Amino acid sequence: MLIVENLHTYYGSIAALKGISLKVAEGSVVALVGANGAGKSTTLNSISGLLQPRSGYIRYKERDITGWRADSVAALGLVQVPEGRQILSPLSVEENLLLGAYTRRDRGINRDLEAIFTRFPRLKERRTQLAGLLSGGEQQMLAIGRALMAKPQLLMLDEPSLGLAPLIVQEVFSIISELKAQGSTILLVEQNARKALQVADYAYVLESGRVVKEGAAAQLQGDPTIVEAYLGKHS
């Protein structure tokens, strides 16, 4: 579904991505793991159009989308849940969710809204509440729900567990597992390598803007170098 080849992205004169290549098959969960600053979020932002790569290409369903604007990329069905959630605090929970469906012209929006409320009962309880008053975990659920309202064909999650309590992290990854079971295609950026590898089919390990290792997630969980660097010696 998605092919990224030899991608180079810069912040000014600083090279953030130094030839990243990856693939995402339809119906799979692919994880990008690595330390903070490895280039994981930059990769997602380059795919989604928030950053413009200097060279390389991004191909989605046989279409070259390299350098496309973010709104055009989203219109194709590549929908990103940004790091830090970035919900609109002065708007209600329901208004935030409806913004996810802003570009849709079909008649299923209200049905999908109720489906989101069924999936996230706490959001239903707070549908008229200002989004900025939600807890961190509830805001993450809102951000995921907003993305699902766009009916994504490829869902890109950027650090969904960031800043959340362990119990809420477990809940977020349960949601990712449910989406996977339903056949969703997901590109997951996550600093919690253990959780990411548990839910992913395939994974890429990034270091200083490069892919230093890749493979089936189950295999990487047992790789001694990955265990030592990212999972802890006693995992």
CORNOR-V162131 format. One record per backbone hydrogen bond with DSSP energy under -1.0 kcal/mol. NH is the residue of the N-H (numbers start at 1). CO is the residue of the C=O. E is the energy in kcal/mol with one decimal. If there is no record, write none. Layout:
# CORNOR-V162131
NH,CO,E
NH,CO,E
This chain:
# CORNOR-V162131
2,24,-1.9
3,59,-2.9
4,22,-3.1
5,57,-2.6
7,20,-2.9
8,55,-2.3
11,14,-2.8
14,11,-2.1
16,9,-2.5
17,9,-2.1
18,209,-3.2
19,7,-2.0
20,7,-2.1
22,4,-2.1
24,2,-2.4
28,25,-1.8
30,186,-2.7
31,202,-2.3
32,188,-3.1
33,204,-2.6
38,35,-1.8
43,39,-1.8
44,40,-1.7
45,41,-2.8
46,42,-2.0
47,43,-2.0
48,44,-2.7
50,45,-1.4
51,45,-2.0
54,8,-2.8
55,8,-1.4
57,5,-1.9
59,3,-3.2
60,63,-3.0
61,1,-2.9
63,60,-1.6
65,58,-2.8
68,65,-2.1
73,69,-2.2
74,70,-2.5
75,71,-1.7
77,74,-1.5
78,73,-1.4
79,154,-2.1
81,156,-3.4
85,82,-1.8
86,84,-2.6
89,87,-1.0
91,88,-1.6
93,129,-1.7
94,127,-2.5
96,92,-2.3
97,93,-2.1
98,94,-2.5
99,95,-1.6
101,98,-1.0
102,99,-1.6
104,101,-1.5
112,108,-2.5
113,109,-2.4
114,110,-2.1
115,111,-1.7
116,112,-2.1
117,113,-2.0
118,114,-1.8
119,115,-2.1
120,116,-2.6
123,120,-1.1
124,120,-1.4
125,121,-2.2
127,124,-1.3
129,126,-1.7
131,91,-3.1
132,89,-1.8
133,130,-1.9
134,131,-1.7
139,135,-2.5
140,136,-1.9
141,137,-2.0
142,138,-2.3
143,139,-2.4
144,140,-2.3
145,141,-2.9
146,142,-2.9
147,143,-1.8
148,144,-2.4
149,145,-1.7
150,147,-1.3
151,148,-1.9
153,77,-2.2
154,77,-2.3
155,185,-2.7
156,79,-3.1
157,187,-2.2
158,81,-2.3
159,189,-2.5
162,159,-1.4
164,161,-1.9
169,165,-2.4
170,166,-2.1
171,167,-1.4
172,168,-2.6
173,169,-2.4
174,170,-1.6
175,171,-1.8
176,172,-1.9
177,173,-2.2
178,174,-2.1
179,175,-2.4
180,176,-2.3
181,177,-2.4
182,178,-1.4
183,180,-2.0
184,179,-2.4
186,28,-2.4
187,155,-2.5
188,30,-3.3
189,157,-3.3
190,32,-1.9
193,191,-1.7
196,192,-2.3
197,193,-2.8
198,194,-1.4
199,195,-1.3
200,196,-1.8
201,29,-3.1
202,29,-1.6
203,215,-2.5
204,31,-2.6
205,213,-3.5
206,33,-3.1
207,210,-2.7
209,38,-2.6
210,207,-1.2
212,205,-2.7
213,205,-1.1
215,203,-1.9
217,201,-1.8
220,216,-2.2
221,217,-1.8
223,220,-1.1
227,223,-2.9
228,224,-2.5
229,225,-2.0
230,226,-3.1
231,226,-1.2
232,227,-1.9
235,232,-1.5
